[in-house]
């Protein structure tokens, strides 16, 4: 099967297959929304889905913002068939079933940048900097991407409502920390200096959610996702201070919102393009939130 070198989505909603150069045996889909007036110099937003592998839902969460602000929405979708379990998505295929660390070129965290390259190759966009949002498992994917990729095309990145976090330390093994990956002090300093924004709904406080990571390393970060977001920022600030390094991370709270990918998507879009966090009524939280 040949590698997909170009991606040229039609106007409106679409889903195109993508064969990554490093994983030709693991095809993925990319869900797009392309406004009719979107041109090659207009903005592009990459959106990473949650554990349901529902890139089509996450694409749809951004359609109103796409039309309002003329955004191309790109949702790389890592299906369960070819990217099973947390190891095959959240954790980026970094650690094999036998515990060995994969070659860094094979980590999934480089795939979205290659999707962007295929869009640029097709002339869909000329932009070399794009925005990145991920919710729940997608939030895990996004912050681990920033931790492990030395060069990225992202001008801003919001990991939202992550179930737990890879901590900025070399003293704990991945995925709890960055130990064992072949990364060093320079890579840790680079991540701490990157202006990552932890995006957290202050009602994401369930402690009995069956999808909430409950291994000892996760529970050590707090009993709920909202507490773990604060733990992550506090840990990063302490680690940076200990090393005499800057920490450019921030945490933005979304009032009244729980584990809701749709509402958190709307909040991120409004923050980026309107400079505000909307009211709960505007964010329209779902009765049954989508992870």
C-alpha positions as CSV (number, residue, x, y, z in Angstrom):
1,X,0.0,0.0,0.0
2,X,1.5,3.3,-1.0
3,X,1.9,6.3,1.4
4,X,-0.6,9.1,1.1
5,X,1.4,12.1,0.0
6,X,-1.4,14.5,-0.6
7,X,-4.8,15.3,0.9
8,X,-7.3,17.5,-0.9
9,X,-10.6,17.5,1.0
10,X,-13.7,18.8,-0.8
11,X,-15.8,21.7,0.6
12,X,-18.0,20.8,3.6
13,X,-17.6,17.6,5.6
14,X,-15.4,14.8,4.3
15,X,-13.5,11.7,5.5
16,X,-10.3,10.7,3.6
17,X,-8.0,7.8,4.2
18,X,-4.4,8.5,5.0
19,X,-1.5,6.0,4.9
20,X,1.3,7.2,7.1
21,X,4.9,6.6,5.8
22,X,6.0,5.0,9.1
23,X,2.9,2.9,9.5
24,X,1.7,1.7,6.1
25,X,0.0,-1.4,7.7
26,X,-2.1,0.9,9.9
27,X,-4.3,3.1,7.8
28,X,-6.1,6.0,9.5
29,X,-8.8,8.4,8.5
30,X,-8.8,12.2,8.6
31,X,-12.1,13.9,9.1
32,X,-12.3,17.4,7.6
33,X,-14.5,20.4,7.5
34,X,-13.6,22.9,4.7
35,X,-15.6,26.1,4.5
36,X,-16.4,27.2,0.9
37,X,-14.5,30.4,1.3
38,X,-11.4,28.8,2.9
39,X,-8.2,29.6,1.0
40,X,-4.6,28.4,1.3
41,X,-3.6,31.3,3.6
42,X,-6.5,30.9,6.0
43,X,-6.3,29.3,9.4
44,X,-6.1,25.5,10.1
45,X,-7.1,23.8,13.3
46,X,-6.1,20.2,14.1
47,X,-8.5,18.4,16.5
48,X,-7.6,15.2,18.4
49,X,-10.6,13.0,19.4
50,X,-11.1,11.1,22.6
51,X,-11.0,7.4,23.5
52,X,-14.1,6.7,21.4
53,X,-11.9,7.3,18.3
54,X,-14.7,9.6,17.1
55,X,-12.8,12.1,14.9
56,X,-16.1,12.7,13.0
57,X,-17.8,13.9,16.1
58,X,-14.9,16.2,17.0
59,X,-14.8,17.6,13.5
60,X,-18.5,18.4,13.8
61,X,-18.0,20.1,17.2
62,X,-15.9,22.7,15.4
63,X,-18.1,23.3,12.3
64,X,-19.9,26.4,13.7
65,X,-16.5,28.0,14.6
66,X,-15.2,26.9,11.2
67,X,-17.9,28.8,9.4
68,X,-17.8,31.8,11.7
69,X,-14.0,32.2,11.6
70,X,-13.2,30.5,8.2
71,X,-11.1,27.6,9.6
72,X,-10.1,24.3,8.0
73,X,-10.8,21.6,10.6
74,X,-8.5,18.6,10.4
75,X,-9.2,15.6,12.7
76,X,-6.8,12.7,12.3
77,X,-8.6,9.7,13.5
78,X,-6.8,6.7,15.0
79,X,-9.3,3.8,14.8
80,X,-9.3,1.0,17.4
81,X,-8.7,-1.7,14.7
82,X,-5.3,-0.5,13.9
83,X,-4.4,1.6,17.0
84,X,-5.9,-0.4,19.9
85,X,-6.0,0.6,23.6
86,X,-4.3,3.5,25.2
87,X,-1.0,2.2,24.0
88,X,-2.1,2.6,20.4
89,X,-3.3,6.2,20.7
90,X,-2.9,8.2,23.9
91,X,0.5,6.7,24.5
92,X,1.6,7.0,20.9
93,X,2.8,3.4,20.2
94,X,5.9,4.4,22.1
95,X,6.0,1.3,24.4
96,X,5.6,-2.2,22.8
97,X,3.8,-5.1,24.4
98,X,7.1,-6.5,25.6
99,X,8.0,-3.2,27.2
100,X,10.6,-2.1,24.6
101,X,10.6,1.5,23.4
102,X,9.8,1.9,19.7
103,X,12.1,4.0,17.4
104,X,11.2,7.6,17.9
105,X,10.4,8.0,14.2
106,X,7.5,5.5,14.7
107,X,5.8,7.4,17.6
108,X,2.4,8.5,16.5
109,X,2.9,12.0,17.8
110,X,4.6,12.9,14.5
111,X,1.6,11.8,12.4
112,X,-0.5,15.1,12.5
113,X,2.5,17.0,11.2
114,X,2.7,14.6,8.3
115,X,-1.0,15.1,7.7
116,X,-0.3,18.8,7.5
117,X,2.5,18.2,5.0
118,X,0.1,16.2,2.8
119,X,-2.3,19.2,2.8
120,X,0.5,21.5,1.9
121,X,1.6,19.2,-0.8
122,X,-1.9,19.3,-2.3
123,X,-2.0,23.1,-2.1
124,X,-4.9,23.1,0.3
125,X,-2.9,25.3,2.7
126,X,0.3,27.2,2.6
127,X,0.4,27.7,6.4
128,X,3.3,26.2,8.3
129,X,1.8,27.0,11.7
130,X,-1.5,25.6,12.9
131,X,-3.5,25.3,16.1
132,X,-3.9,22.0,18.0
133,X,-6.7,21.0,20.3
134,X,-7.3,17.6,22.0
135,X,-9.9,16.4,24.5
136,X,-9.7,13.6,27.0
137,X,-7.6,10.8,25.4
138,X,-6.8,13.5,22.8
139,X,-5.6,15.8,25.5
140,X,-3.2,13.0,26.6
141,X,-2.1,12.6,23.0
142,X,-1.5,16.4,22.6
143,X,0.6,17.0,25.7
144,X,2.7,13.9,25.0
145,X,3.2,15.1,21.5
146,X,4.6,18.4,22.8
147,X,6.8,16.5,25.2
148,X,8.4,14.3,22.6
149,X,8.5,16.2,19.3
150,X,11.5,18.6,19.0
151,X,10.0,20.5,16.1
152,X,6.3,20.9,15.5
153,X,4.0,23.1,13.3
154,X,1.9,24.2,16.2
155,X,1.6,27.8,17.2
156,X,-0.7,27.0,20.1
157,X,-1.9,23.8,21.7
158,X,-4.7,23.1,24.2
159,X,-4.7,19.6,25.8
160,X,-8.2,19.5,27.5
161,X,-9.5,17.4,30.3
162,X,-6.8,14.8,30.1
163,X,-7.4,11.7,32.2
164,X,-3.8,11.8,33.5
165,X,-0.5,13.3,32.6
166,X,3.0,12.4,31.6
167,X,5.0,14.5,34.1
168,X,8.0,16.7,33.0
169,X,10.6,14.6,34.7
170,X,13.3,12.2,33.5
171,X,13.1,10.2,36.7
172,X,9.9,8.3,36.0
173,X,9.4,6.0,33.1
174,X,7.0,6.8,30.2
175,X,4.1,7.3,30.3
176,X,4.2,8.6,33.9
177,X,7.3,10.6,33.0
178,X,9.8,10.9,30.2
179,X,12.3,8.3,31.5
180,X,13.5,5.6,29.1
181,X,12.7,7.5,25.9
182,X,16.3,8.7,25.2
183,X,15.3,12.2,25.9
184,X,17.5,14.4,28.1
185,X,17.7,17.7,29.9
186,X,17.6,19.8,26.7
187,X,14.3,18.1,25.6
188,X,12.8,18.6,29.1
189,X,13.8,22.3,29.1
190,X,12.3,22.7,25.6
191,X,8.9,21.3,26.7
192,X,8.8,23.4,29.9
193,X,9.5,26.5,27.8
194,X,6.8,25.8,25.3
195,X,3.6,27.8,26.0
196,X,1.4,24.8,26.6
197,X,-2.1,25.6,27.9
198,X,-3.8,23.0,30.1
199,X,-7.5,23.5,29.4
200,X,-9.7,22.2,32.2
201,X,-13.5,22.1,32.9
202,X,-14.1,22.8,36.6
203,X,-16.9,20.3,36.7
204,X,-14.7,17.4,35.4
205,X,-14.8,16.1,38.9
206,X,-16.2,12.6,38.7
207,X,-14.2,10.0,40.6
208,X,-16.2,6.9,39.6
209,X,-16.0,7.3,35.8
210,X,-15.0,3.9,34.4
211,X,-12.9,5.6,31.8
212,X,-11.0,7.7,34.3
213,X,-7.4,6.2,34.5
214,X,-7.1,4.5,37.9
215,X,-3.7,3.0,38.0
216,X,-1.6,4.0,41.0
217,X,0.5,6.5,38.9
218,X,-2.7,8.3,37.8
219,X,-4.3,8.3,41.3
220,X,-1.2,9.9,42.7
221,X,-2.0,12.9,40.5
222,X,-5.4,13.4,42.1
223,X,-8.9,11.7,42.4
224,X,-10.4,13.5,39.3
225,X,-9.4,15.1,36.0
226,X,-9.7,18.7,37.3
227,X,-7.4,18.0,40.2
228,X,-4.9,16.2,38.0
229,X,-4.7,19.3,35.7
230,X,-3.7,21.4,38.6
231,X,-1.2,18.7,39.8
232,X,0.4,18.7,36.4
233,X,0.9,22.5,36.4
234,X,2.2,22.6,40.0
235,X,4.6,19.7,39.2
236,X,5.9,21.5,36.2
237,X,6.5,24.7,38.0
238,X,8.4,22.9,40.8
239,X,10.5,20.9,38.4
240,X,11.4,24.1,36.4
241,X,12.3,25.9,39.6
242,X,14.5,23.0,40.8
243,X,16.4,23.2,37.5
244,X,16.5,27.0,37.3
245,X,14.4,26.9,34.1
246,X,11.4,28.9,32.8
247,X,8.0,27.2,32.8
248,X,5.7,28.8,30.3
249,X,2.7,26.6,30.9
250,X,-0.6,28.0,32.0
251,X,-4.0,26.5,33.1
252,X,-7.3,27.9,31.9
253,X,-10.4,26.9,33.7
254,X,-13.7,26.6,31.9
255,X,-16.4,27.3,34.5
256,X,-19.4,24.9,34.7
257,X,-18.2,22.4,32.2
258,X,-17.4,18.7,32.9
259,X,-16.0,16.0,30.7
260,X,-17.7,17.3,27.6
261,X,-15.8,17.4,24.3
262,X,-18.4,19.5,22.5
263,X,-18.5,22.2,25.1
264,X,-14.7,22.3,25.6
265,X,-14.3,22.6,21.8
266,X,-16.7,25.6,21.7
267,X,-14.8,27.1,24.6
268,X,-11.4,26.7,22.9
269,X,-12.7,28.2,19.7
270,X,-14.1,31.2,21.5
271,X,-11.0,31.7,23.5
272,X,-8.8,31.6,20.4
273,X,-10.9,33.7,18.0
274,X,-12.9,35.9,20.3
275,X,-10.7,36.2,23.3
276,X,-13.2,35.0,25.8
277,X,-14.6,31.9,27.6
278,X,-18.4,31.8,26.9
279,X,-21.0,31.3,29.6
280,X,-22.3,27.8,30.4
281,X,-25.5,28.7,28.6
282,X,-23.5,29.5,25.4
283,X,-21.3,26.4,25.7
284,X,-24.4,24.2,25.7
285,X,-23.1,21.3,27.8
286,X,-24.4,18.0,26.7
287,X,-26.8,16.0,28.9
288,X,-24.7,13.0,27.9
289,X,-21.2,14.3,27.3
290,X,-19.0,12.8,24.5
291,X,-15.5,11.8,25.5
